[in-house]
């Protein structure tokens, strides 16, 4: 069925109400759409039948009463001047997966892709993926469909989202829907509403960067046109002479109406999804904010608060992935991502948030680590513990405090049950004195603490752990659940 608006003002449904949808269990489910102003609308689902009337703008909505999970396909019927029937709807858990390329990354590009796809017989896992859309104003509609998970389809699913959903499906025994609203190479300011971002302290710098891009766009476009014409001429000549031509076409610059406009992706890819009832949000983003680490903590916490308000759920769980280890050739300091990770972790001060640490599963020379299975599993552990009440370890050691005792520093941690370093030496610690010169430290586990020292630093004042884009040596501290310790520093230099 099609829910696109028609010229005859037929009753329509919002974009997520398509065949194969998953509704959230145990929560009111808002169903909404449009029709003629003051038109009577009747909505039926299962044993529920609700009547309403559109407002002066033609908008209507009803709220289905909370339902138990069900694998039995059901039909949503909406009657106005016309009748719509949305089929094959399941009831279970629905999670919104969002962010940039590491959340967008597909199953077919992940570790063991062939085996993973071949075994993906999970028809009760479904994905809805809107296309990449930037807009200057909030939109009401997006193109998209719910896709049932199978060996033929799962390759295009968000890998992190799929492995998260698979774990929930196995543990909870209910259908799982994932909404894959992602766009690679995007900055966080594009995912925040205009009203919310206007309140952040860095709005001046953000707007200045956008205006600079607009100012440079005409010249960049002119240069692109010349480069493209040259590329096309070379390609055509090669084809005519029977030669292979592998040079990539130049990339067209992005200006007005692009993903770089603040709030543009929220307008095009989040606003049309509201207020679809979801259990929570999974977020993996931050790479494109390198260079503006000092802005990120406020932007991220602002976004979480704004999305919760927009989805009308102030307690909506929000679980995110801290950036994995990776060499960043564009960063001469070698520490930009360490500060960005710290800014990400600041969101843990908000209630109902959780962070999956990935400092141990990245790939030094690839910004897109392929081990999305473990990322999805770690996010699922957070949800299972905090959202679904499972008694399990869901996060690795997190620094609680540091106490200097002569020439050594004693570090205490939360989530420190069974501190260990696996089969490797305990590494990743650096220590400094008043001169702020950091040296590799010897680290020893004593009960539930780590004692750090160095002969080069007789009077230590600061310790850092895994404090680099791609820490060397690789950090090894973990707990009994084999979940890695979160990178940290005790200084504020």
C-alpha positions as CSV (number, residue, x, y, z in Angstrom):
1,X,0.0,0.0,0.0
2,X,1.1,3.6,-0.5
3,X,0.8,6.2,2.2
4,X,1.9,9.1,0.0
5,X,-0.4,12.1,-0.1
6,X,-2.8,12.2,-3.1
7,X,-4.4,15.0,-5.1
8,X,-7.8,13.9,-3.8
9,X,-6.9,14.4,-0.2
10,X,-7.5,10.7,0.6
11,X,-6.7,9.7,4.2
12,X,-2.9,8.9,4.4
13,X,-0.6,7.4,6.9
14,X,2.8,8.7,8.2
15,X,5.8,7.1,6.5
16,X,6.6,4.3,9.0
17,X,3.2,2.7,8.7
18,X,4.0,0.4,5.8
19,X,3.5,-3.4,5.3
20,X,5.8,-5.4,7.6
21,X,6.0,-2.7,10.3
22,X,6.9,-3.5,13.9
23,X,5.0,-1.8,16.7
24,X,6.4,-1.2,20.2
25,X,5.1,-3.6,22.9
26,X,3.9,-2.5,26.3
27,X,3.6,1.2,25.4
28,X,1.0,3.4,23.7
29,X,1.5,3.4,19.9
30,X,0.7,6.7,18.2
31,X,-0.7,6.3,14.7
32,X,-1.0,9.4,12.6
33,X,-1.5,10.8,9.1
34,X,-3.5,13.3,7.1
35,X,-6.8,13.7,5.3
36,X,-9.2,16.5,4.5
37,X,-9.8,19.1,7.2
38,X,-12.6,18.0,9.6
39,X,-12.7,14.5,8.1
40,X,-13.8,11.6,10.3
41,X,-11.1,8.9,10.6
42,X,-11.4,5.4,12.1
43,X,-8.3,3.3,13.0
44,X,-8.6,-0.4,13.8
45,X,-5.8,-2.8,14.9
46,X,-6.4,-6.2,16.6
47,X,-9.3,-5.7,19.0
48,X,-8.9,-2.0,19.1
49,X,-11.0,0.5,17.1
50,X,-10.6,4.2,17.6
51,X,-12.3,7.2,16.0
52,X,-11.0,10.7,15.5
53,X,-11.3,13.8,13.3
54,X,-8.7,15.7,11.5
55,X,-7.9,19.3,12.5
56,X,-8.1,22.4,10.3
57,X,-4.8,21.4,8.7
58,X,-5.9,17.9,7.9
59,X,-3.7,16.2,10.6
60,X,-5.0,13.4,12.7
61,X,-3.6,11.0,15.3
62,X,-4.8,8.3,17.7
63,X,-3.0,6.3,20.4
64,X,-3.4,2.5,20.5
65,X,-3.4,1.1,24.0
66,X,-0.3,-0.9,25.0
67,X,-0.1,-4.4,23.5
68,X,1.8,-7.5,24.3
69,X,4.5,-8.8,21.9
70,X,3.1,-10.9,19.1
71,X,4.5,-12.9,16.2
72,X,1.1,-13.1,14.6
73,X,0.9,-10.8,11.6
74,X,-1.9,-8.3,12.0
75,X,-3.5,-5.6,9.9
76,X,-3.8,-1.9,10.6
77,X,-6.9,-0.5,8.9
78,X,-7.6,3.2,8.5
79,X,-10.9,4.5,7.1
80,X,-11.7,8.0,5.9
81,X,-13.2,8.8,2.5
82,X,-11.0,5.9,1.4
83,X,-9.6,2.8,3.2
84,X,-6.0,1.8,3.8
85,X,-4.8,-1.6,5.0
86,X,-1.3,-2.1,6.3
87,X,-0.5,-5.8,6.6
88,X,2.0,-8.1,8.3
89,X,2.5,-5.9,11.4
90,X,4.2,-7.5,14.4
91,X,4.4,-6.3,18.0
92,X,7.8,-6.3,19.8
93,X,10.7,-4.0,20.4
94,X,11.6,-1.0,18.1
95,X,14.9,0.8,18.2
96,X,16.0,3.8,16.3
97,X,19.6,3.4,15.0
98,X,21.3,6.6,14.0
99,X,24.6,8.4,13.4
100,X,27.2,8.3,10.6
101,X,29.0,5.7,8.6
102,X,29.9,3.2,11.4
103,X,26.2,2.9,12.2
104,X,25.2,2.9,8.5
105,X,27.9,0.2,7.8
106,X,26.2,-2.8,6.3
107,X,26.2,-6.5,7.3
108,X,27.7,-7.5,4.0
109,X,30.8,-5.5,4.7
110,X,31.3,-6.7,8.2
111,X,33.4,-9.6,9.6
112,X,32.3,-13.1,8.4
113,X,29.7,-11.5,6.2
114,X,29.0,-14.6,4.1
115,X,28.3,-16.8,7.1
116,X,26.3,-14.0,8.9
117,X,24.1,-13.5,5.9
118,X,23.6,-17.2,5.2
119,X,22.3,-17.7,8.8
120,X,20.1,-14.7,8.9
121,X,16.7,-16.5,8.9
122,X,14.9,-14.0,11.3
123,X,11.6,-12.9,9.7
124,X,10.7,-11.3,13.0
125,X,13.6,-8.8,12.6
126,X,12.7,-6.0,10.2
127,X,14.4,-2.8,9.1
128,X,13.1,0.5,7.9
129,X,15.7,2.8,6.2
130,X,14.8,6.3,5.0
131,X,17.0,7.6,2.2
132,X,19.7,10.3,2.9
133,X,17.7,13.5,3.0
134,X,18.8,17.0,4.0
135,X,16.1,19.7,4.3
136,X,16.1,23.3,5.6
137,X,12.7,22.8,7.3
138,X,11.2,19.8,9.2
139,X,9.6,17.3,6.8
140,X,6.5,15.1,7.3
141,X,7.3,12.4,4.8
142,X,10.1,10.1,3.8
143,X,10.3,7.3,1.3
144,X,11.0,3.9,2.8
145,X,9.7,0.4,3.5
146,X,10.0,-2.2,6.1
147,X,12.3,-5.1,5.0
148,X,12.0,-8.5,6.5
149,X,15.3,-10.0,7.6
150,X,16.5,-13.0,5.4
151,X,19.8,-14.2,3.9
152,X,18.8,-12.2,0.8
153,X,18.1,-8.9,2.5
154,X,20.2,-8.7,5.7
155,X,23.3,-7.6,3.8
156,X,21.9,-4.1,3.5
157,X,20.9,-3.8,7.1
158,X,22.8,-1.6,9.5
159,X,25.3,-4.1,10.9
160,X,25.4,-2.7,14.5
161,X,21.6,-2.5,14.5
162,X,21.2,-6.0,13.2
163,X,23.6,-7.6,15.7
164,X,21.9,-5.7,18.4
165,X,18.5,-6.8,17.2
166,X,19.6,-10.4,16.9
167,X,20.7,-10.5,20.5
168,X,17.5,-9.0,21.7
169,X,15.5,-11.4,19.5
170,X,17.4,-14.3,21.1
171,X,17.2,-13.1,24.7
172,X,13.7,-11.6,24.8
173,X,11.9,-13.9,22.4
174,X,10.0,-11.0,20.7
175,X,10.0,-9.4,17.2
176,X,12.5,-6.5,16.8
177,X,12.2,-3.6,14.4
178,X,15.2,-1.3,13.7
179,X,14.8,2.1,12.1
180,X,18.1,2.8,10.2
181,X,18.3,6.6,9.9
182,X,22.0,7.1,9.2
183,X,24.2,9.1,6.9
184,X,28.0,8.6,6.6
185,X,30.3,11.6,7.0
186,X,27.9,13.8,8.9
187,X,28.5,16.1,11.9
188,X,26.3,16.1,15.0
189,X,25.0,19.7,14.5
190,X,23.1,18.5,11.4
191,X,21.2,16.0,13.6
192,X,19.9,18.6,16.1
193,X,16.7,20.7,15.6
194,X,17.1,24.4,14.8
195,X,15.5,25.5,18.0
196,X,17.7,23.3,20.2
197,X,21.0,24.1,18.4
198,X,20.3,27.8,18.6
199,X,20.7,27.5,22.4
200,X,24.2,26.0,22.5
201,X,27.2,28.1,23.3
202,X,29.1,27.2,20.1
203,X,26.3,28.3,17.8
204,X,28.4,31.2,16.6
205,X,31.2,29.0,15.4
206,X,28.8,26.5,13.9
207,X,27.0,29.1,11.9
208,X,30.3,30.8,10.9
209,X,31.5,27.5,9.4
210,X,28.3,27.0,7.5
211,X,28.4,30.5,6.1
212,X,32.0,30.0,5.1
213,X,31.0,26.9,3.2
214,X,28.2,28.8,1.4
215,X,30.6,31.6,0.6
216,X,33.1,29.2,-0.9
217,X,30.5,27.2,-2.8
218,X,30.4,29.1,-6.1
219,X,34.1,29.0,-6.6
220,X,34.3,25.3,-5.5
221,X,31.5,24.5,-8.0
222,X,33.3,26.3,-10.8
223,X,36.5,24.4,-10.1
224,X,34.5,21.1,-9.9
225,X,32.9,21.7,-13.3
226,X,36.3,22.2,-14.9
227,X,37.7,19.2,-13.2
228,X,34.7,17.0,-14.1
229,X,34.9,18.1,-17.7
230,X,38.6,17.2,-17.8
231,X,37.9,13.8,-16.1
232,X,35.1,13.0,-18.5
233,X,37.2,13.9,-21.6
234,X,40.0,11.6,-20.3
235,X,37.6,8.8,-19.6
236,X,35.9,9.0,-23.0
237,X,39.2,9.0,-24.8
238,X,40.3,6.0,-22.8
239,X,37.1,4.1,-23.6
240,X,37.3,5.0,-27.3
241,X,40.9,3.6,-27.4
242,X,39.9,0.4,-25.6
243,X,41.9,1.3,-22.4
244,X,40.8,0.8,-18.8
245,X,40.2,4.0,-17.0
246,X,40.2,3.8,-13.2
247,X,40.6,7.4,-12.1
248,X,37.7,8.4,-9.9
249,X,35.5,11.3,-10.8
250,X,36.0,14.5,-8.8
251,X,33.6,14.9,-5.9
252,X,30.9,17.5,-6.3
253,X,31.1,20.2,-3.6
254,X,28.2,20.5,-1.2
255,X,26.6,23.8,-0.5
256,X,23.0,25.1,0.0
257,X,20.6,22.4,1.1
258,X,23.4,19.9,1.9
259,X,24.1,17.6,4.9
260,X,26.5,20.3,6.2
261,X,23.6,22.7,7.0
262,X,22.9,22.7,10.7
263,X,19.7,20.9,11.5
264,X,19.3,19.7,7.9
265,X,19.4,15.9,8.6
266,X,17.2,16.2,11.7
267,X,14.7,17.9,9.4
268,X,14.9,15.3,6.6
269,X,15.5,12.0,8.4
270,X,14.3,12.3,12.0
271,X,11.4,14.8,12.1
272,X,9.3,12.6,9.7
273,X,9.7,9.6,12.1
274,X,8.2,11.5,15.1
275,X,6.2,10.5,17.1
276,X,6.6,6.8,16.2
277,X,6.8,4.8,19.4
278,X,10.3,3.4,20.0
279,X,12.0,1.6,22.9
280,X,15.1,3.8,22.6
281,X,18.0,5.1,20.4
282,X,21.3,3.6,19.4
283,X,23.9,6.2,18.3
284,X,27.3,5.9,16.7
285,X,28.8,9.2,15.5
286,X,31.6,11.6,16.2
287,X,34.2,11.0,13.6
288,X,33.1,14.0,11.5
289,X,33.4,16.3,14.6
290,X,37.2,15.9,14.8
291,X,38.7,19.3,15.2
292,X,35.8,20.6,17.2
293,X,36.1,18.3,20.2
294,X,35.5,21.1,22.7
295,X,32.0,21.6,21.3
296,X,30.9,18.0,21.3
297,X,29.9,17.4,24.9
298,X,27.3,20.2,24.9
299,X,26.1,19.3,21.4
300,X,25.6,15.7,22.2
301,X,23.8,16.2,25.5
302,X,21.6,18.9,23.8
303,X,20.7,16.4,21.0
304,X,19.8,13.7,23.5
305,X,17.5,16.0,25.4
306,X,16.0,17.4,22.3
307,X,15.3,14.0,20.7
308,X,13.7,12.9,24.0
309,X,11.5,15.9,24.0
310,X,10.6,15.5,20.3
311,X,9.7,11.9,20.7
312,X,7.7,12.8,23.8
313,X,9.6,10.5,26.1
314,X,11.8,12.3,28.6
315,X,13.2,8.9,29.8
316,X,13.9,7.4,26.4
317,X,17.0,5.2,26.7
318,X,19.9,6.4,24.7
319,X,22.9,4.1,24.2
320,X,25.9,5.1,22.1
321,X,29.3,3.8,20.9
322,X,32.5,5.5,22.0
323,X,34.9,5.9,19.0
324,X,37.1,2.9,18.4
325,X,40.9,3.1,18.2
326,X,42.1,4.4,14.8
327,X,45.1,6.3,13.5
328,X,44.0,9.7,12.2
329,X,46.6,11.1,9.8
330,X,44.7,14.3,9.7
331,X,45.5,14.8,13.4
332,X,49.1,15.7,14.1
333,X,48.6,15.6,17.9
334,X,47.5,12.0,17.9
335,X,45.0,12.8,20.6
336,X,42.0,14.4,19.0
337,X,39.8,11.4,19.3
338,X,40.9,10.9,23.0
339,X,39.3,14.3,23.7
340,X,36.3,13.5,21.6
341,X,35.8,10.2,23.4
342,X,35.9,12.2,26.7
343,X,33.2,14.5,25.3
344,X,31.1,11.5,24.3
345,X,31.4,10.1,27.8
346,X,30.1,13.3,29.3
347,X,26.6,12.2,28.2
348,X,26.7,9.5,30.8
349,X,25.8,12.2,33.3
350,X,22.3,12.2,31.8
351,X,19.9,9.5,33.1
352,X,19.1,6.4,31.0
353,X,22.2,6.6,28.9
354,X,24.9,4.0,28.3
355,X,28.2,3.8,26.4
356,X,29.7,0.9,24.6
357,X,33.5,1.2,24.7
358,X,35.2,0.1,21.5
359,X,38.8,1.1,22.2
360,X,39.9,-2.6,21.9
361,X,38.1,-3.6,18.7
362,X,39.0,-0.9,16.2
363,X,41.3,-1.2,13.2
364,X,44.4,1.1,13.2
365,X,44.3,2.0,9.5
366,X,40.5,1.9,8.9
367,X,38.0,4.3,10.3
368,X,35.4,1.5,9.7
369,X,36.2,-1.4,12.0
370,X,34.5,-4.6,10.7
371,X,33.8,-6.2,14.0
372,X,30.3,-4.8,14.3
373,X,29.1,-8.0,16.0
374,X,30.8,-7.1,19.2
375,X,29.6,-3.5,19.0
376,X,26.1,-4.6,18.6
377,X,26.5,-7.1,21.4
378,X,27.8,-4.5,23.8
379,X,24.9,-2.2,23.1
380,X,22.5,-5.1,23.6
381,X,24.1,-5.8,27.0
382,X,23.3,-2.2,28.1
383,X,19.7,-2.5,26.9
384,X,19.2,-6.0,28.5
385,X,20.5,-4.7,31.9
386,X,19.0,-1.3,32.0
387,X,15.9,-1.6,29.9
388,X,14.9,-5.2,30.3
389,X,16.1,-5.9,33.9
390,X,18.6,-8.6,33.2
391,X,21.2,-9.2,35.9
392,X,24.5,-9.1,33.9
393,X,27.7,-7.2,33.4
394,X,27.1,-4.6,30.7
395,X,30.1,-2.3,30.8
396,X,33.8,-2.3,31.6
397,X,35.7,-0.6,34.3
398,X,35.2,3.2,34.7
399,X,37.5,5.4,36.7
400,X,36.0,6.3,40.1
401,X,38.9,7.9,41.8
402,X,42.7,8.4,42.0
403,X,44.8,8.6,45.2
404,X,48.4,9.5,45.2
405,X,50.5,7.5,47.7
406,X,54.1,8.7,47.5
407,X,55.5,7.7,44.1
408,X,52.5,5.7,43.1
409,X,48.9,6.4,42.1
410,X,46.1,4.1,43.2
411,X,43.2,4.0,40.8
412,X,39.7,2.7,41.8
413,X,37.0,1.8,39.4
414,X,33.3,1.1,39.1
415,X,32.3,-2.1,37.3
416,X,35.6,-3.5,38.3
417,X,34.6,-7.1,39.2
418,X,37.5,-9.4,38.4
419,X,39.9,-6.8,37.0
420,X,42.4,-8.4,34.6
421,X,44.3,-7.9,31.4
422,X,43.5,-11.2,29.7
423,X,46.5,-13.1,28.5
424,X,48.4,-9.9,27.9
425,X,50.5,-7.6,30.1
426,X,48.7,-4.7,31.7
427,X,49.4,-1.8,29.4
428,X,48.0,1.5,28.3
429,X,48.9,3.6,31.4
430,X,51.0,6.8,31.3
431,X,52.0,9.0,34.3
432,X,53.2,12.6,34.7
433,X,54.5,14.9,37.3
434,X,54.2,18.7,37.6
435,X,56.1,19.2,34.4
436,X,53.2,17.5,32.5
437,X,55.6,15.2,30.7
438,X,53.9,11.8,30.4
439,X,55.9,8.5,30.6
440,X,54.8,4.9,30.1
441,X,53.8,3.6,33.5
442,X,54.1,0.2,35.2
443,X,50.7,-0.9,36.3
444,X,49.7,-3.7,38.7
445,X,46.3,-4.9,39.7
446,X,45.8,-5.1,43.4
447,X,42.4,-6.5,44.3
448,X,39.9,-4.1,42.6
449,X,42.4,-1.3,42.1
450,X,45.3,-0.6,39.7
451,X,48.5,0.8,41.1
452,X,50.5,3.0,38.6
453,X,54.1,4.2,38.9
454,X,57.2,5.0,37.0
455,X,60.9,5.5,38.0
456,X,60.8,8.6,35.7
457,X,58.1,10.3,37.8
458,X,59.0,10.2,41.5
459,X,56.2,12.7,42.4
460,X,53.2,11.8,40.2
461,X,50.2,14.1,39.8
462,X,48.4,12.7,36.7
463,X,47.6,9.4,35.0
464,X,46.2,8.8,31.6
465,X,44.9,5.5,30.1
466,X,44.3,4.7,26.5
467,X,44.7,8.4,25.8
468,X,45.4,8.5,22.1
469,X,43.6,8.1,18.8
470,X,45.1,4.6,18.5
471,X,46.8,3.8,21.8
472,X,50.2,2.1,21.6
473,X,50.7,-0.2,23.3
474,X,47.1,-1.4,23.1
475,X,45.3,-0.9,26.4
476,X,44.4,-4.2,28.1
477,X,42.5,-3.5,31.3
478,X,39.1,-5.3,31.5
479,X,36.8,-6.9,34.0
480,X,35.7,-10.5,34.4
481,X,33.1,-10.0,31.7
482,X,35.9,-9.2,29.3
483,X,34.5,-5.7,28.8
484,X,37.3,-3.1,28.2
485,X,38.0,-0.2,30.6
486,X,36.9,3.2,29.4
487,X,39.8,5.6,28.4
488,X,40.4,8.3,31.0
489,X,42.7,11.0,32.3
490,X,42.9,12.4,35.9
491,X,44.2,15.8,34.8
492,X,42.4,18.6,33.0
493,X,45.4,19.9,31.1
